[in-house]
Amino acid sequence: MGKIRVGILGATGTVGQRFLQLLEHHPQFTVTALAASDRSQGKPYAAACVWRLPGAVPDAVRGLVVQAPEPPLDCDIVFSSLPSDIAGSVETRFARAGYRVVTNSSPHRMDDAVPLLIPEVNPGHLALLDACKGTGGGFIVANPNCSTVMIALALAPLAARFGVAAVAATTLQAISGAGYPGVASLDITDNVVPFIAEEEEKIERETRKILGFLDASRVTPATFAVSAQCHRVNVVDGHLAAVRVKLARAADPAELREAFAAFTGLPQELRLPSAPERPILVRDEPDRPQPRLDRDAGGGMSISVGRIARDGVLGHRFVALSHNTIRGAAGAAILNAELLLAKGYLEGP
């Protein structure tokens, strides 16, 4: 079987570049089309893009001419990292034109017909696409907000074993999450910014959808309360969340640790190419996880959890960390596409 042809929308941006880096030697996907804003269109990618990741622009895409982010594109599926203000309508047009759209952007995440997917957590939500399976018809699958990914992934084993009654999360988010050029240097140097537009609302609603249950043609959100406070900090890559959780039944910290450490999911069972051996890595040191030391765990696809302890208000607390442009963005979308392929959703009529 030949590789599936992939197009990247928003190919010159931070997440678009991460897509290309992660797909360079992918065993199942090959990049055949690139699309970006007006100023990049008509140029070879190497000329249109200021490459900002370590290493060089992948050889296979250097000469690809950047096109407009509109159908048709010479590809079978589309990865989207478009800005949220334009992503919604563009992704809808691609889906209506028959493309399978796997998006990192936010506009469709809460749509009833769109799975908001973390493959280890809620693969069953792909049943929302069953009407499209094998027809060649288009659809949209979304991965969550970059902080939601690690929070929901960390909560999943707790919800399964103990039940979750309430969650409060405080995030410390890296500047790469704001794209390039991101936060102005005079705003973030020697500073913490206690506001990221719409981020708290995304975490609160997306976490409940991911951990909700499938009810006919839609997902019924989980009923527990989620409270989030988000901060931008002077770290390049790696989002961290300090999480407090009230469980539905009593448990001690050792039980939480074992639940985290033992957790695996369908991607590990299927041995999907981008799936880490362990989606959650437990750190027992008193000062871990840390962005600089732990963000690349599992090739950037594992989250790290530490500081597991009792909490005097909600009962339990822990700290979680993930690489925001890999597990929190491009890597998450690629893993979603791998699961779609494995479950037959990328097959033609």
Contacts in CASP RR format, 6 or more apart in sequence:
PFRMAT RR
TARGET T0000
AUTHOR 0000-0000-0000
METHOD contacts of the structure
MODEL  1
MGKIRVGILGATGTVGQRFLQLLEHHPQFTVTALAASDRSQGKPYAAACV
WRLPGAVPDAVRGLVVQAPEPPLDCDIVFSSLPSDIAGSVETRFARAGYR
VVTNSSPHRMDDAVPLLIPEVNPGHLALLDACKGTGGGFIVANPNCSTVM
IALALAPLAARFGVAAVAATTLQAISGAGYPGVASLDITDNVVPFIAEEE
EKIERETRKILGFLDASRVTPATFAVSAQCHRVNVVDGHLAAVRVKLARA
ADPAELREAFAAFTGLPQELRLPSAPERPILVRDEPDRPQPRLDRDAGGG
MSISVGRIARDGVLGHRFVALSHNTIRGAAGAAILNAELLLAKGYLEGP
3 26 0 8 1.000
3 27 0 8 1.000
3 28 0 8 1.000
3 29 0 8 1.000
3 30 0 8 1.000
4 28 0 8 1.000
4 29 0 8 1.000
4 30 0 8 1.000
4 76 0 8 1.000
4 77 0 8 1.000
4 341 0 8 1.000
4 346 0 8 1.000
5 29 0 8 1.000
5 30 0 8 1.000
5 32 0 8 1.000
5 33 0 8 1.000
5 74 0 8 1.000
5 75 0 8 1.000
5 76 0 8 1.000
5 77 0 8 1.000
6 23 0 8 1.000
6 29 0 8 1.000
6 30 0 8 1.000
6 31 0 8 1.000
6 32 0 8 1.000
6 33 0 8 1.000
6 75 0 8 1.000
6 76 0 8 1.000
6 77 0 8 1.000
6 78 0 8 1.000
6 79 0 8 1.000
6 337 0 8 1.000
7 31 0 8 1.000
7 32 0 8 1.000
7 33 0 8 1.000
7 34 0 8 1.000
7 35 0 8 1.000
7 73 0 8 1.000
7 75 0 8 1.000
7 77 0 8 1.000
7 78 0 8 1.000
7 79 0 8 1.000
8 16 0 8 1.000
8 19 0 8 1.000
8 20 0 8 1.000
8 31 0 8 1.000
8 33 0 8 1.000
8 34 0 8 1.000
8 35 0 8 1.000
8 78 0 8 1.000
8 79 0 8 1.000
8 81 0 8 1.000
9 35 0 8 1.000
9 36 0 8 1.000
9 69 0 8 1.000
9 78 0 8 1.000
9 79 0 8 1.000
9 80 0 8 1.000
9 81 0 8 1.000
9 82 0 8 1.000
9 87 0 8 1.000
9 90 0 8 1.000
9 91 0 8 1.000
9 94 0 8 1.000
10 16 0 8 1.000
10 35 0 8 1.000
10 36 0 8 1.000
10 37 0 8 1.000
10 69 0 8 1.000
10 80 0 8 1.000
10 81 0 8 1.000
10 82 0 8 1.000
11 17 0 8 1.000
11 19 0 8 1.000
11 20 0 8 1.000
11 34 0 8 1.000
11 35 0 8 1.000
11 36 0 8 1.000
11 40 0 8 1.000
11 45 0 8 1.000
11 49 0 8 1.000
11 66 0 8 1.000
11 81 0 8 1.000
12 36 0 8 1.000
12 37 0 8 1.000
12 40 0 8 1.000
12 45 0 8 1.000
12 48 0 8 1.000
12 49 0 8 1.000
12 50 0 8 1.000
12 66 0 8 1.000
13 36 0 8 1.000
13 49 0 8 1.000
13 81 0 8 1.000
13 179 0 8 1.000
13 180 0 8 1.000
14 52 0 8 1.000
14 176 0 8 1.000
14 177 0 8 1.000
14 179 0 8 1.000
14 180 0 8 1.000
14 325 0 8 1.000
15 81 0 8 1.000
15 104 0 8 1.000
15 179 0 8 1.000
15 325 0 8 1.000
15 329 0 8 1.000
15 330 0 8 1.000
16 79 0 8 1.000
16 81 0 8 1.000
16 330 0 8 1.000
17 49 0 8 1.000
17 51 0 8 1.000
17 52 0 8 1.000
17 53 0 8 1.000
18 53 0 8 1.000
18 325 0 8 1.000
18 326 0 8 1.000
18 329 0 8 1.000
18 330 0 8 1.000
18 331 0 8 1.000
19 79 0 8 1.000
19 81 0 8 1.000
19 330 0 8 1.000
19 331 0 8 1.000
19 333 0 8 1.000
19 334 0 8 1.000
20 31 0 8 1.000
20 57 0 8 1.000
20 58 0 8 1.000
20 61 0 8 1.000
21 53 0 8 1.000
21 58 0 8 1.000
21 330 0 8 1.000
22 274 0 8 1.000
22 326 0 8 1.000
22 330 0 8 1.000
22 331 0 8 1.000
22 334 0 8 1.000
23 29 0 8 1.000
23 30 0 8 1.000
23 31 0 8 1.000
23 58 0 8 1.000
23 334 0 8 1.000
24 58 0 8 1.000
24 60 0 8 1.000
26 273 0 8 1.000
26 334 0 8 1.000
27 273 0 8 1.000
28 273 0 8 1.000
28 338 0 8 1.000
28 341 0 8 1.000
29 77 0 8 1.000
29 334 0 8 1.000
29 337 0 8 1.000
30 60 0 8 1.000
31 58 0 8 1.000
31 60 0 8 1.000
31 61 0 8 1.000
31 64 0 8 1.000
32 64 0 8 1.000
32 74 0 8 1.000
32 75 0 8 1.000
33 64 0 8 1.000
33 67 0 8 1.000
33 73 0 8 1.000
33 74 0 8 1.000
33 75 0 8 1.000
34 45 0 8 1.000
34 61 0 8 1.000
34 64 0 8 1.000
34 65 0 8 1.000
34 66 0 8 1.000
34 67 0 8 1.000
35 41 0 8 1.000
35 66 0 8 1.000
35 67 0 8 1.000
35 68 0 8 1.000
35 69 0 8 1.000
35 70 0 8 1.000
35 73 0 8 1.000
36 48 0 8 1.000
36 66 0 8 1.000
36 69 0 8 1.000
38 68 0 8 1.000
39 48 0 8 1.000
40 48 0 8 1.000
40 49 0 8 1.000
40 66 0 8 1.000
41 48 0 8 1.000
41 66 0 8 1.000
41 67 0 8 1.000
41 68 0 8 1.000
42 48 0 8 1.000
42 65 0 8 1.000
42 66 0 8 1.000
42 67 0 8 1.000
43 65 0 8 1.000
43 66 0 8 1.000
44 62 0 8 1.000
44 63 0 8 1.000
44 64 0 8 1.000
44 65 0 8 1.000
44 66 0 8 1.000
45 57 0 8 1.000
45 61 0 8 1.000
45 62 0 8 1.000
45 63 0 8 1.000
45 64 0 8 1.000
45 65 0 8 1.000
45 66 0 8 1.000
46 57 0 8 1.000
46 62 0 8 1.000
46 63 0 8 1.000
48 66 0 8 1.000
49 57 0 8 1.000
51 57 0 8 1.000
52 180 0 8 1.000
67 73 0 8 1.000
69 82 0 8 1.000
69 86 0 8 1.000
69 90 0 8 1.000
70 90 0 8 1.000
70 93 0 8 1.000
71 93 0 8 1.000
71 94 0 8 1.000
71 97 0 8 1.000
71 99 0 8 1.000
72 97 0 8 1.000
73 99 0 8 1.000
75 99 0 8 1.000
76 99 0 8 1.000
76 100 0 8 1.000
76 346 0 8 1.000
77 99 0 8 1.000
77 100 0 8 1.000
77 101 0 8 1.000
77 102 0 8 1.000
77 337 0 8 1.000
77 346 0 8 1.000
78 91 0 8 1.000
78 94 0 8 1.000
78 99 0 8 1.000
78 100 0 8 1.000
78 101 0 8 1.000
78 102 0 8 1.000
79 102 0 8 1.000
79 103 0 8 1.000
79 104 0 8 1.000
79 330 0 8 1.000
79 333 0 8 1.000
79 334 0 8 1.000
79 337 0 8 1.000
80 87 0 8 1.000
80 90 0 8 1.000
80 91 0 8 1.000
80 94 0 8 1.000
80 101 0 8 1.000
80 102 0 8 1.000
80 103 0 8 1.000
80 104 0 8 1.000
80 105 0 8 1.000
81 103 0 8 1.000
81 104 0 8 1.000
81 105 0 8 1.000
81 329 0 8 1.000
81 330 0 8 1.000
81 333 0 8 1.000
82 88 0 8 1.000
82 90 0 8 1.000
82 91 0 8 1.000
82 103 0 8 1.000
82 105 0 8 1.000
83 105 0 8 1.000
84 105 0 8 1.000
84 106 0 8 1.000
84 107 0 8 1.000
87 103 0 8 1.000
87 105 0 8 1.000
87 106 0 8 1.000
87 107 0 8 1.000
87 108 0 8 1.000
88 105 0 8 1.000
88 107 0 8 1.000
88 108 0 8 1.000
91 101 0 8 1.000
91 103 0 8 1.000
91 105 0 8 1.000
91 107 0 8 1.000
91 108 0 8 1.000
91 140 0 8 1.000
92 108 0 8 1.000
92 140 0 8 1.000
94 101 0 8 1.000
94 138 0 8 1.000
95 101 0 8 1.000
95 138 0 8 1.000
95 139 0 8 1.000
95 140 0 8 1.000
96 138 0 8 1.000
97 138 0 8 1.000
98 136 0 8 1.000
98 137 0 8 1.000
98 138 0 8 1.000
99 138 0 8 1.000
100 137 0 8 1.000
100 138 0 8 1.000
100 139 0 8 1.000
100 141 0 8 1.000
100 340 0 8 1.000
100 345 0 8 1.000
100 346 0 8 1.000
101 138 0 8 1.000
101 139 0 8 1.000
101 140 0 8 1.000
101 141 0 8 1.000
102 140 0 8 1.000
102 141 0 8 1.000
102 143 0 8 1.000
102 333 0 8 1.000
102 336 0 8 1.000
102 337 0 8 1.000
102 340 0 8 1.000
103 140 0 8 1.000
103 141 0 8 1.000
103 142 0 8 1.000
103 143 0 8 1.000
103 333 0 8 1.000
104 142 0 8 1.000
104 143 0 8 1.000
104 329 0 8 1.000
104 330 0 8 1.000
104 332 0 8 1.000
104 333 0 8 1.000
105 142 0 8 1.000
106 142 0 8 1.000
106 145 0 8 1.000
106 198 0 8 1.000
106 202 0 8 1.000
108 114 0 8 1.000
108 140 0 8 1.000
108 142 0 8 1.000
109 116 0 8 1.000
109 142 0 8 1.000
109 144 0 8 1.000
109 145 0 8 1.000
109 202 0 8 1.000
109 206 0 8 1.000
109 209 0 8 1.000
110 116 0 8 1.000
110 205 0 8 1.000
110 206 0 8 1.000
110 209 0 8 1.000
111 140 0 8 1.000
112 128 0 8 1.000
112 217 0 8 1.000
112 218 0 8 1.000
112 219 0 8 1.000
113 128 0 8 1.000
113 139 0 8 1.000
113 140 0 8 1.000
113 217 0 8 1.000
113 218 0 8 1.000
114 128 0 8 1.000
114 139 0 8 1.000
114 140 0 8 1.000
114 141 0 8 1.000
114 142 0 8 1.000
115 122 0 8 1.000
115 125 0 8 1.000
115 126 0 8 1.000
115 128 0 8 1.000
115 129 0 8 1.000
115 141 0 8 1.000
115 142 0 8 1.000
116 122 0 8 1.000
116 125 0 8 1.000
116 142 0 8 1.000
116 143 0 8 1.000
116 144 0 8 1.000
116 206 0 8 1.000
116 209 0 8 1.000
116 210 0 8 1.000
116 219 0 8 1.000
117 123 0 8 1.000
117 125 0 8 1.000
117 126 0 8 1.000
117 141 0 8 1.000
117 142 0 8 1.000
117 143 0 8 1.000
117 210 0 8 1.000
117 336 0 8 1.000
117 339 0 8 1.000
118 143 0 8 1.000
118 144 0 8 1.000
118 149 0 8 1.000
118 152 0 8 1.000
118 153 0 8 1.000
118 156 0 8 1.000
118 210 0 8 1.000
118 332 0 8 1.000
119 265 0 8 1.000
119 266 0 8 1.000
119 267 0 8 1.000
119 272 0 8 1.000
119 275 0 8 1.000
119 335 0 8 1.000
119 336 0 8 1.000
119 338 0 8 1.000
119 339 0 8 1.000
120 153 0 8 1.000
120 156 0 8 1.000
120 263 0 8 1.000
120 264 0 8 1.000
120 265 0 8 1.000
120 266 0 8 1.000
120 267 0 8 1.000
120 268 0 8 1.000
120 275 0 8 1.000
120 279 0 8 1.000
121 152 0 8 1.000
121 153 0 8 1.000
121 156 0 8 1.000
121 210 0 8 1.000
121 211 0 8 1.000
122 210 0 8 1.000
122 211 0 8 1.000
122 212 0 8 1.000
123 265 0 8 1.000
123 266 0 8 1.000
123 339 0 8 1.000
123 343 0 8 1.000
124 214 0 8 1.000
125 214 0 8 1.000
125 219 0 8 1.000
126 141 0 8 1.000
126 339 0 8 1.000
126 340 0 8 1.000
126 343 0 8 1.000
126 345 0 8 1.000
127 214 0 8 1.000
128 214 0 8 1.000
128 217 0 8 1.000
128 218 0 8 1.000
128 219 0 8 1.000
129 139 0 8 1.000
129 141 0 8 1.000
129 345 0 8 1.000
132 138 0 8 1.000
132 139 0 8 1.000
132 345 0 8 1.000
133 344 0 8 1.000
133 345 0 8 1.000
133 347 0 8 1.000
134 344 0 8 1.000
134 345 0 8 1.000
134 347 0 8 1.000
134 348 0 8 1.000
134 349 0 8 1.000
135 348 0 8 1.000
135 349 0 8 1.000
136 347 0 8 1.000
136 348 0 8 1.000
136 349 0 8 1.000
137 349 0 8 1.000
139 345 0 8 1.000
141 336 0 8 1.000
141 337 0 8 1.000
141 340 0 8 1.000
143 149 0 8 1.000
143 328 0 8 1.000
143 329 0 8 1.000
143 332 0 8 1.000
143 333 0 8 1.000
143 336 0 8 1.000
144 152 0 8 1.000
144 202 0 8 1.000
144 206 0 8 1.000
144 207 0 8 1.000
144 210 0 8 1.000
144 328 0 8 1.000
144 332 0 8 1.000
145 199 0 8 1.000
145 202 0 8 1.000
145 203 0 8 1.000
145 206 0 8 1.000
146 173 0 8 1.000
146 177 0 8 1.000
146 239 0 8 1.000
146 322 0 8 1.000
146 324 0 8 1.000
146 325 0 8 1.000
146 328 0 8 1.000
146 329 0 8 1.000
147 169 0 8 1.000
147 171 0 8 1.000
147 173 0 8 1.000
147 199 0 8 1.000
147 202 0 8 1.000
147 203 0 8 1.000
147 228 0 8 1.000
147 230 0 8 1.000
147 239 0 8 1.000
147 241 0 8 1.000
147 324 0 8 1.000
148 202 0 8 1.000
148 203 0 8 1.000
148 206 0 8 1.000
148 207 0 8 1.000
148 210 0 8 1.000
149 303 0 8 1.000
149 322 0 8 1.000
149 327 0 8 1.000
149 328 0 8 1.000
149 332 0 8 1.000
150 239 0 8 1.000
150 241 0 8 1.000
150 303 0 8 1.000
150 320 0 8 1.000
150 321 0 8 1.000
150 322 0 8 1.000
150 327 0 8 1.000
150 328 0 8 1.000
151 167 0 8 1.000
151 169 0 8 1.000
151 203 0 8 1.000
151 207 0 8 1.000
151 228 0 8 1.000
151 241 0 8 1.000
151 243 0 8 1.000
151 320 0 8 1.000
152 206 0 8 1.000
152 207 0 8 1.000
152 210 0 8 1.000
152 211 0 8 1.000
153 279 0 8 1.000
153 280 0 8 1.000
153 303 0 8 1.000
153 320 0 8 1.000
153 322 0 8 1.000
154 241 0 8 1.000
154 243 0 8 1.000
154 260 0 8 1.000
154 280 0 8 1.000
154 303 0 8 1.000
154 305 0 8 1.000
154 318 0 8 1.000
154 320 0 8 1.000
155 164 0 8 1.000
155 167 0 8 1.000
155 207 0 8 1.000
155 211 0 8 1.000
155 243 0 8 1.000
155 245 0 8 1.000
156 211 0 8 1.000
156 263 0 8 1.000
157 259 0 8 1.000
157 260 0 8 1.000
157 262 0 8 1.000
157 263 0 8 1.000
157 280 0 8 1.000
158 164 0 8 1.000
158 245 0 8 1.000
158 247 0 8 1.000
158 256 0 8 1.000
158 259 0 8 1.000
159 211 0 8 1.000
159 222 0 8 1.000
160 259 0 8 1.000
161 251 0 8 1.000
161 255 0 8 1.000
161 259 0 8 1.000
162 247 0 8 1.000
162 248 0 8 1.000
162 249 0 8 1.000
162 251 0 8 1.000
162 255 0 8 1.000
162 259 0 8 1.000
163 247 0 8 1.000
163 248 0 8 1.000
163 249 0 8 1.000
164 211 0 8 1.000
164 222 0 8 1.000
164 224 0 8 1.000
164 245 0 8 1.000
164 246 0 8 1.000
164 247 0 8 1.000
164 248 0 8 1.000
165 224 0 8 1.000
165 246 0 8 1.000
165 247 0 8 1.000
165 248 0 8 1.000
166 224 0 8 1.000
166 225 0 8 1.000
166 226 0 8 1.000
166 227 0 8 1.000
166 245 0 8 1.000
166 246 0 8 1.000
166 314 0 8 1.000
167 207 0 8 1.000
167 224 0 8 1.000
167 225 0 8 1.000
167 226 0 8 1.000
167 227 0 8 1.000
167 243 0 8 1.000
167 244 0 8 1.000
167 245 0 8 1.000
167 246 0 8 1.000
168 226 0 8 1.000
168 227 0 8 1.000
168 228 0 8 1.000
168 243 0 8 1.000
168 244 0 8 1.000
168 245 0 8 1.000
168 314 0 8 1.000
169 203 0 8 1.000
169 226 0 8 1.000
169 227 0 8 1.000
169 228 0 8 1.000
169 229 0 8 1.000
169 241 0 8 1.000
169 242 0 8 1.000
169 243 0 8 1.000
169 244 0 8 1.000
170 228 0 8 1.000
170 229 0 8 1.000
170 230 0 8 1.000
170 231 0 8 1.000
170 241 0 8 1.000
170 242 0 8 1.000
170 243 0 8 1.000
171 199 0 8 1.000
171 203 0 8 1.000
171 228 0 8 1.000
171 229 0 8 1.000
171 230 0 8 1.000
171 231 0 8 1.000
171 239 0 8 1.000
171 240 0 8 1.000
171 241 0 8 1.000
171 242 0 8 1.000
172 192 0 8 1.000
172 231 0 8 1.000
172 233 0 8 1.000
172 235 0 8 1.000
172 239 0 8 1.000
172 240 0 8 1.000
172 241 0 8 1.000
172 242 0 8 1.000
173 196 0 8 1.000
173 199 0 8 1.000
173 230 0 8 1.000
173 231 0 8 1.000
173 232 0 8 1.000
173 233 0 8 1.000
173 238 0 8 1.000
173 239 0 8 1.000
173 240 0 8 1.000
173 324 0 8 1.000
174 233 0 8 1.000
174 235 0 8 1.000
174 236 0 8 1.000
174 237 0 8 1.000
174 238 0 8 1.000
174 239 0 8 1.000
174 291 0 8 1.000
174 324 0 8 1.000
175 182 0 8 1.000
175 183 0 8 1.000
175 188 0 8 1.000
175 232 0 8 1.000
175 233 0 8 1.000
175 234 0 8 1.000
175 235 0 8 1.000
175 236 0 8 1.000
176 236 0 8 1.000
176 237 0 8 1.000
176 238 0 8 1.000
176 324 0 8 1.000
176 325 0 8 1.000
177 239 0 8 1.000
177 324 0 8 1.000
177 325 0 8 1.000
178 196 0 8 1.000
178 232 0 8 1.000
183 193 0 8 1.000
183 232 0 8 1.000
187 193 0 8 1.000
188 232 0 8 1.000
188 233 0 8 1.000
188 234 0 8 1.000
189 234 0 8 1.000
190 234 0 8 1.000
191 234 0 8 1.000
192 231 0 8 1.000
192 232 0 8 1.000
192 233 0 8 1.000
192 234 0 8 1.000
193 231 0 8 1.000
193 232 0 8 1.000
193 233 0 8 1.000
194 229 0 8 1.000
194 230 0 8 1.000
194 231 0 8 1.000
195 230 0 8 1.000
195 231 0 8 1.000
195 232 0 8 1.000
196 230 0 8 1.000
196 231 0 8 1.000
196 232 0 8 1.000
199 228 0 8 1.000
199 230 0 8 1.000
200 228 0 8 1.000
200 229 0 8 1.000
200 230 0 8 1.000
203 226 0 8 1.000
203 228 0 8 1.000
203 230 0 8 1.000
204 226 0 8 1.000
204 227 0 8 1.000
204 228 0 8 1.000
205 221 0 8 1.000
205 226 0 8 1.000
207 222 0 8 1.000
207 226 0 8 1.000
208 221 0 8 1.000
208 222 0 8 1.000
208 223 0 8 1.000
208 224 0 8 1.000
208 226 0 8 1.000
209 219 0 8 1.000
209 221 0 8 1.000
209 222 0 8 1.000
211 221 0 8 1.000
211 222 0 8 1.000
212 219 0 8 1.000
212 220 0 8 1.000
212 221 0 8 1.000
212 222 0 8 1.000
213 219 0 8 1.000
213 220 0 8 1.000
213 222 0 8 1.000
214 220 0 8 1.000
235 291 0 8 1.000
235 292 0 8 1.000
237 291 0 8 1.000
237 295 0 8 1.000
237 323 0 8 1.000
237 324 0 8 1.000
237 325 0 8 1.000
238 291 0 8 1.000
238 295 0 8 1.000
238 321 0 8 1.000
238 322 0 8 1.000
238 323 0 8 1.000
238 324 0 8 1.000
239 291 0 8 1.000
239 321 0 8 1.000
239 322 0 8 1.000
239 324 0 8 1.000
239 328 0 8 1.000
240 289 0 8 1.000
240 291 0 8 1.000
240 319 0 8 1.000
240 320 0 8 1.000
240 321 0 8 1.000
241 319 0 8 1.000
241 320 0 8 1.000
241 321 0 8 1.000
242 307 0 8 1.000
242 317 0 8 1.000
242 319 0 8 1.000
243 317 0 8 1.000
243 318 0 8 1.000
243 319 0 8 1.000
243 320 0 8 1.000
244 311 0 8 1.000
244 313 0 8 1.000
244 314 0 8 1.000
244 315 0 8 1.000
244 316 0 8 1.000
244 317 0 8 1.000
245 311 0 8 1.000
245 314 0 8 1.000
245 315 0 8 1.000
245 316 0 8 1.000
245 317 0 8 1.000
245 318 0 8 1.000
246 314 0 8 1.000
246 315 0 8 1.000
246 316 0 8 1.000
247 315 0 8 1.000
247 316 0 8 1.000
251 316 0 8 1.000
252 310 0 8 1.000
253 308 0 8 1.000
253 309 0 8 1.000
253 310 0 8 1.000
253 316 0 8 1.000
256 308 0 8 1.000
256 316 0 8 1.000
256 318 0 8 1.000
257 282 0 8 1.000
257 308 0 8 1.000
260 280 0 8 1.000
260 282 0 8 1.000
260 305 0 8 1.000
260 308 0 8 1.000
260 318 0 8 1.000
261 278 0 8 1.000
261 280 0 8 1.000
261 282 0 8 1.000
263 279 0 8 1.000
263 280 0 8 1.000
264 278 0 8 1.000
264 279 0 8 1.000
265 279 0 8 1.000
266 339 0 8 1.000
267 274 0 8 1.000
267 275 0 8 1.000
267 279 0 8 1.000
267 335 0 8 1.000
267 338 0 8 1.000
267 339 0 8 1.000
268 275 0 8 1.000
268 276 0 8 1.000
268 277 0 8 1.000
268 278 0 8 1.000
268 279 0 8 1.000
270 339 0 8 1.000
270 342 0 8 1.000
272 335 0 8 1.000
272 338 0 8 1.000
272 339 0 8 1.000
272 342 0 8 1.000
273 338 0 8 1.000
274 301 0 8 1.000
274 331 0 8 1.000
274 334 0 8 1.000
274 335 0 8 1.000
274 338 0 8 1.000
275 301 0 8 1.000
275 335 0 8 1.000
275 338 0 8 1.000
276 297 0 8 1.000
276 298 0 8 1.000
276 299 0 8 1.000
276 300 0 8 1.000
276 301 0 8 1.000
276 302 0 8 1.000
277 298 0 8 1.000
278 298 0 8 1.000
278 302 0 8 1.000
279 301 0 8 1.000
279 302 0 8 1.000
279 303 0 8 1.000
280 302 0 8 1.000
280 303 0 8 1.000
280 304 0 8 1.000
280 305 0 8 1.000
281 294 0 8 1.000
281 297 0 8 1.000
281 298 0 8 1.000
281 302 0 8 1.000
281 303 0 8 1.000
281 304 0 8 1.000
281 305 0 8 1.000
282 304 0 8 1.000
282 305 0 8 1.000
282 306 0 8 1.000
282 308 0 8 1.000
283 289 0 8 1.000
283 294 0 8 1.000
283 304 0 8 1.000
283 305 0 8 1.000
283 306 0 8 1.000
284 306 0 8 1.000
286 307 0 8 1.000
288 294 0 8 1.000
288 304 0 8 1.000
288 306 0 8 1.000
289 304 0 8 1.000
289 305 0 8 1.000
289 306 0 8 1.000
289 319 0 8 1.000
289 320 0 8 1.000
289 321 0 8 1.000
290 321 0 8 1.000
291 321 0 8 1.000
294 304 0 8 1.000
294 321 0 8 1.000
295 321 0 8 1.000
295 322 0 8 1.000
295 323 0 8 1.000
296 323 0 8 1.000
297 303 0 8 1.000
297 304 0 8 1.000
299 323 0 8 1.000
299 326 0 8 1.000
300 322 0 8 1.000
300 323 0 8 1.000
300 326 0 8 1.000
300 327 0 8 1.000
301 323 0 8 1.000
301 326 0 8 1.000
301 327 0 8 1.000
301 331 0 8 1.000
301 335 0 8 1.000
302 327 0 8 1.000
303 320 0 8 1.000
303 321 0 8 1.000
303 322 0 8 1.000
303 327 0 8 1.000
304 320 0 8 1.000
304 321 0 8 1.000
304 322 0 8 1.000
305 318 0 8 1.000
305 319 0 8 1.000
305 320 0 8 1.000
305 321 0 8 1.000
306 318 0 8 1.000
306 319 0 8 1.000
306 320 0 8 1.000
307 317 0 8 1.000
307 318 0 8 1.000
307 319 0 8 1.000
308 316 0 8 1.000
308 317 0 8 1.000
308 318 0 8 1.000
309 316 0 8 1.000
309 317 0 8 1.000
309 318 0 8 1.000
310 316 0 8 1.000
310 317 0 8 1.000
311 317 0 8 1.000
322 328 0 8 1.000
326 332 0 8 1.000
337 346 0 8 1.000
340 346 0 8 1.000
END
